[in-house]
Amino acid sequence: MAAELPTSLAANPRLSTWISLNEPGRITVRVGKVELGQGILTALAQIVAEELDVDLSRVTIRSASTAYGPAEGSTTGSLSIAHSGAALRQVCAEVRALLLAASAAKLGRAADGFDVRDGEICDSRGHVLLSYWDVADDVNLDRDAVGSAAPKAPPEMVGPTPLRLDLPDKVFGRPRFVHDLALPGQVFGRVVRPPSRGATLVTVSDGGLDEPDVLAVVRDGSFLGVVAAREEAAVRAASTLARAARWRECETLPHDAELPEWLRGAPSVDTDIGGPPSPDVAASVVDTLRAHYFRPYIAHASVAPSCGIAQWQKGAVTVWSHTQNVHGLRAAIAQALGIAHADVVVHHVEGAGCYGHNAADDAAFDAVLLARAVAGRPVQVVWSREDELAWAPFGPATLVELTAGIGPDGTVRTWRHEVWSNGHTARPGYAGLSGLLATSDLADGEPPEPAADPPLSRGGGSLRNADPGYAFPSRHLVGHRVLEMPLRTSALRSLGAFTNVFAIESFVDELAVRSGADPVEYRLRHLADERARAVVERARQVAGWEERLDGESRGRGIGFARYKGTSGYCAVVADVEAVHEVRVRRLVVVADVGRIVSADGVANQLEGGAVQAASWTLLERVRFDRGTVTSTDWETYPILRFSAIPTVKVDLVSRPDRPSVGAGEIAQGPTAAAIANAVYDALGVRVRELPLTPERIVAAIAE
């Protein structure tokens, strides 16, 4: 009986879409997921090599493109292994079966008597009979997968991790990124940004331009840019245009310091899940605890700014971008310009990692608009650091209020979680949204629509991980997706899970303190899921939880969550020192992500996620006045420096019998909560607003 096809394969069932053996000795693989620095292409190549019994060096993975390969949507949500990996396992199982059947027909032997060693088909004594490529022409891959061939059973132990395919170029500084592309005839563009949110361009004069290399000045409504033969000329010309431009401005932003109150009072679309407790549960409550937690707007803060390249030829445009969704960007460009999808081709080229909807798509669309003025020539647009920190989409500011009813034995009887936040997704093409910054500046443009939230069936946005995952008798979740969007918001790594888990796990610690219980024991008391319990208990063991830290102002805390309630389990223990500032000395990260494809890849994702979460927790906050963002460089928007990065120890719970799930977003919330709980352990003060700066700690002490 044929098995049900994995999600991505069901949407793209043709085998030849995924794989080909046209080049002797090589296997070419096409996927719709993209490399963001997370090592996903190496992991997917491993799956192919494992299922087809070939050496990894024979596998070539082509970057995602609308011109070829499967359409797999965005590379988001820690779903690449679960979706693309599962699809490739099934594809390779079916291709392997077809190749063996063709070999059997050619040799006049039974296919079940063959072994395969690095693509060579051998008999039971190890004699080479044929290779895959000897019979490749006899196999027609222009057919749909049917689910009839079973992928290999998972090994009991994870094998050695190969070297990342993308790292040699990056380590040795070889051209690899979209910024490095030098296409024939390439020229350079720059865009002049408005001085504030909602500003309208009134007049601009290009009479002051004294740049012989300037090829075009482009104005469309309030969109203003320049194209030049040399990059430095484009930069100078854009500065000249900025000085010559006159804008109509108004104050559109709320007071930075009053964001929690502003969120609570703004109009919203509401979601209500669960409800008040039953009378018998309510009657068992003898005490009630309530607290609120807050995260400000935070930026992607990619180390390299965004870049895009576009070229118009015969009414069609080709785009090179580090977008996370080539098909979504294609659809958004076609919609914005009123042209057919077939007239837009988008190729993915690696850029700075962002793990969310940063300005990659915006830079690509800037290039598209400027390239129309110099048809036939590719135009490269690179954003400035100031533009990146001020104009890329942000992770939304979020307010969470928690209320718990406590029973006579100190356990939680009732739980209420209420969250206020802008939406977490405004990616190009999502829910009909443009998702492109420049569209609202064009003459016929409109203000951006408020960001949407994915449905809870796909992980949710504002309510992601709002369900605490503990066995509380009564849970009531309320979400308010705020419809006024003073700053553009969209997806940032883990979406609402970061703030929700920070709030939940901080609150659970407060409940443990109130009941006089050890924080780990208190969690275990409320956890029924055996995999969750195993991760928490393993974290206690690996971190040496019972061993007290020496010295004053040092503390230890824990945070735990199962990402989205359906994905990977993660527990983090943080050791901090809080004297003049909070310094995270050590993070112990324990995770269960089901079947592990690449242990090194999983560890890298967990380490990177924990370090980024530490930066969000300790330092990061978008600042603005009534007109615009003011945190536009590394001084005003600091991120964690190398000298402050803690030791990170990763421990993986192997579950070869369980489906693989992603690791890229499971550590963020637990890390924030572990750090906040460690600060309480060190200082005896609870800080509920991020980031955990010295000023916030002093204010909390003074309360």
Buried (B, 14 or more C-beta within 10 A) or exposed (E): EEBEBBBBBBBBBBBBBBBBBEEEEBBBBBBBBBBBBBBBBBBBBBBBBBBBBBEBEBBBBBBBBBEEBBBBBBBBBBBBBBBBBBBBBBBBBBBBBBBBBBBBEBBEBEBEEBBBEBBBBBEEEEEEBBBBBBBBEEBEBEEBBEBEBEBEEBEEEBEEBBEBBBEEBEEEEEEBBBBBBEBEEBBBBBBBBBEBBBBEBEEBEBEEBEBEBBBBBBBBBBBBBBBBBBBEBBBBBBEBBBEBBEBEBEEBBBEBEEBBEBBBEBEBBEBEBBEEBEEEBBEBBEBEBEBBBBBBBBBBBBEBBBBBBBBBEEEEBBBBBBBBBBBBBBBBBBBBBEBEEEBBBBBBBBBBBBBBBBBBBBBBBBBBBBBBBBEEBBBBBBBBBEBBBBBBBBBBBBBBBBBBBBBEEBBBBBBBBBBBBBBBBBBBBBBEBBBBBBBBBBEEBEEBBBBBBBEBEEBBBBBBBBBBBBBBBBBBBBBBBBBBBBBBBBBBBBBBBBBBBBBBBBBBBBBBBBBEBBBBEBBBBBBEBEBBBBBBBBBBEBBEBEEEBEEEBBBBBBBBBBBBBEBBBBBBBBBBBBEEEBBBBBBBBBBBBBBBBBBBBBBBBBBBBBBBBBBBBBBBBBEBEBBBBBBBEEEEBBBBEEEBBBEBBBBBBBBBEEBBBBBBBBBBBBBBBBBBBBBBBBBEBBBBBBBBBEEBBEEBEEE
